[in-house]
Amino acid sequence: MFQFSNNNKRYHTLDYFYKNKFGCKIAKISLNGGFTCPNKDGTKGVGGCIYCSKLGSGDYAGNPLKSITEQFMEIKKIMDKKWHDTKYIAYFQANTNTYAPVKILKEKYEEVLKIDGVVGLNIATRSDSITDECLDYLEELNKRTFLNIELGLQTIHEKTNILINRGETLKEFEDMVKKLRKRHINVIVHIINGLPYETKEMMLETVKYLNNLDIQGIKIHMLHIIKDTKLAELYEKEKFHVLTREEYVNIVCDELELLREEIVINRITGDPNPDELIEPKWLIKKFGVLNEIDKEMARRNSYQGKRVGK
């Protein structure tokens, strides 16, 4: 059995990591802090990334019209029906969650940290949206709670970044990873497989690049085309290739083999809203995708990190 798994997975599972760190089940509760994004408000661009939903990729986050505590308690109530003796990580998910004055950030983060059972924060943001003042606060926060900063990268390829309207550079990303790690703050990176016109080799190049950075976790997503997005318009016009389930599984298994075994796999497939999904329809059956990844890794007799340095 792979050493960083407690359920016969052949990669470093988040459940294994949490149970070894906290000694219990950890549930992540997605929140909407009511933030916007520099790629939406005109600072960097307008319209956001072409795949971003109208909820800012926070489709499962709370209602921004409610307080952070109200959002948390509503979702916690649902979680408590599934699991007992659980602790919680508050996940600021929608849009760019450091894109505000530090005073506002403190109000929202500190509010949720006061809730009983909350042991940490995950904050999803962009590398171009963390000021030096914010870094100072995050460094202090990191000493009081379990903190992860989630940075969207998606791809290292500039041509793709222009196409998807990311509005930030690879240098900005790399510089921010270094700044965060200098302050001993954990970094989780988001990537997307299946971006328009990217080849398998390009996707693997992104993972090889990340494997050489000091990151602690990764989220691997499958591109999903959501209604009422610029991506949906592009797909309707150009009908670019969307990865099949078999292609996606094969790419993910290759990526796992190229990642250091200590990097925690926080996510390994997408989780779209079925009512908003245009393609790929196979993504709705999340556990089917997970099972196919497990079967392919077993078929290969492989594991995370097998091809690191090769």
ABEGO torsion letter per residue (X at the ends): XBAABAAGBABBBAAAAAAAAAGBBBBBBBBBAGBBBAAAAGAABBGEBAABBAAGGAAABBBAABBAAAAAAAAAAAAAAABBGBBBBBBBABEBAABBBAAAAAAAAAAAAABBGBABBBBBBBAAABBAAAAAAAAAAAAABBBBBBBBAGBABAAAAAAAGAGBBAAAAAAAAAAAAAAGBBBBBBBBBGBBGBBAAAAAAAAAAAAABBBABBBBBBBBBBBGBAAAAAAAAAGBBBBBAAAAAAAAAAAAAABBAABBBABABBBBBAAABAOBAAAABAAAAAAAAAAAAAAAGBBBGAABGX
